[in-house]
Amino acid sequence: MTNNDIFKKLRVALMLRDDQIVEILELVDFRISKSELGAFFRDEKHPNYMECGDQVLRNFLNGLVIHLRGTKENPKNPNEVLAKHKSEIPAKGNTKEKVPFKKPIDSEANRGEQKSKNKDFKKKPSFKSKDKKPKIDIVEKVKFNNGKNKKS
């Protein structure tokens, strides 16, 4: 297991975003950009993939201890910190309100709508032929005996 794998698994398990990881690394005076972080989380086959060194992972783990537990002067409860992370994550689903569709005002755009408003507008012709004979299921005519000679 590589340092990149450990870093990825910690990010997912603790539900951390890139900006939060940058803040955690700044707690131990280690500066890194979001684009450099993104290189650690890429696929190994990607051209911009970068191996996570021991120094980066060590500083992240030390910063994570400070982030979750706090310092001696200002201790924190790790469960409260993790609960805060969960509350910051947007819920999946329809959280955004749907904006109703507004018809365009431009007369050029309304040209196509004039046909659809007409009730006498004909539907597209179907391509089915009316002279088709009904299909005969061939499977019904075949008798399967699965290789056994049964007397009925």
N, C-alpha and C positions, 0 to 999 in steps of 0.2 A: 504494500500500500504506500503510495507516494504522499508527499506533503500536500500536493494539490488535492488528492482525494480526501485527506483529513480536513483540509480547509473547506472544501465543498460540503462535506457532510456536517461540519459544525455550522456552516452558514444556513443550511437547510433545517437542521435540528433546532437551532435557536431562532429561526425565522428572521435573519438579519438581512438588511438591504446594504447596498454598496456604501451609501453615505454613512450608515451606522458603523460599518467596519472601519471606514476612514477615521471616524471619531474615536473608536476604540483604540486604533493604532496611535492616535495623537495623544492618548492618555499616557503612553510610555515614550513620548517624544519621538515617534517614528512617523515620518511623513511619506505618504504614498498617494498617488492619484487614482481616480476611479478607473481610468483606462488601463492602468497597470494591474489593478485588481481584476478587471475583466479578462485580461490575458491569462490569469491564473485559472479562471473558471471555464475557459474554452476547452473544446475537444482537443485531444493530443494530436490529431491529424490536421488541425486548423493551422494556417500559415502564421498567425499571430499568437499562437500558444506560447506560454512562457512557463518554465518550471519554477515552482515556489521554493525558494531557498530556505535553509534552516533558520536564518536570521529573521525572515519575515514571519514564519510560523511561530517562532519563539516569542517575538514581540507581540504578535496577535494574542497568543495564549496568556502572556503576562498582562496585557491590556484588558483581556476578557475577565481575568480575575478581579482586577480593579473595577471594571464596569459592573460586574454582578455583585461582588461582595462589598465594594467600597474600600475606603482606607481605614486605618486605625482611628483616625480622628472623626471620620464621617462614615460609619458602617451602614450598609444597605442590606435589605432582605432580597436574596436572589429571586424568590418566587414573585415578589412584587415587580421586579425589573422585567422578568419574562412575561408577566401578565400585561405589562405596559406594551411590550413588543406585539403581543397578540392583538391588543386593542388598536394599534396603529395600522395593522394590516387591513386594507379595504376588503370588504366581503365580496365574494364572487357572486355573480348573478346580476339581476337588474336593479342596481343601486341608483343608476341615473334615471332621471325622469325622461320619458319619451317626449320629444318635441313633436307636436302635430304637424303634418305635412301641409305646407301652404302652396297653393297653386301659383304659378308664375303670373306676373302682371303683364309681362311683355307680350305684345300682339303676335310677334314672330313665333314665340313658344306655344301660343294657344292654337295655332293652325291645326294641329293633330287632334285637339280635343273636340273640334266642331263635328267631326265624323262620329265620335263615340257618343256624343250627347243625343244624336239622332236615333230615335227608337226603331226606325225602319232599316237601320244598318244591318246588313246581312253578315252572317258568320262566314268564316272561311270554309270553302268546300272541302268535304272529307275525301280522302283518297281511297276509301274502301269501295270495292266493286260490289254491285248488287247481285251480280250473276254468279257468285261463288257457291259451290256445292258445300254441304256440311262436311266437316272433317270426320273421318272414321278413325277411331282409336285402334291402332294395330295391337297395342298391348293387350286389349281385351280378348283378342282372338288367339293369343298364344297361351298354351297350357304348360306351366312349369311343373316339373316333377323332381327337380333337384337331384337327378341321377338315381332316384330310387324307383324300383318297379313296384308300384302299389296296385293292388286290385281293388277297384271301387265297386 
